[in-house]
Amino acid sequence: MKDEYDKYYDSDESNLDSKSDARVILFLIIVAVIAMTYWVAVQ
């Protein structure tokens, strides 16, 4: 498992970049769900 992990993330820096990218995407998904919920509720 560690070998496969190292294949995709060459360094700790790129690993941290991927974690921050994942957090941004998660935040955008949450905002989109809230916006859709609000839009449906207002209809």
Residue pairs with C-beta under 8 A, 6 or more apart in sequence:
9 15
9 18
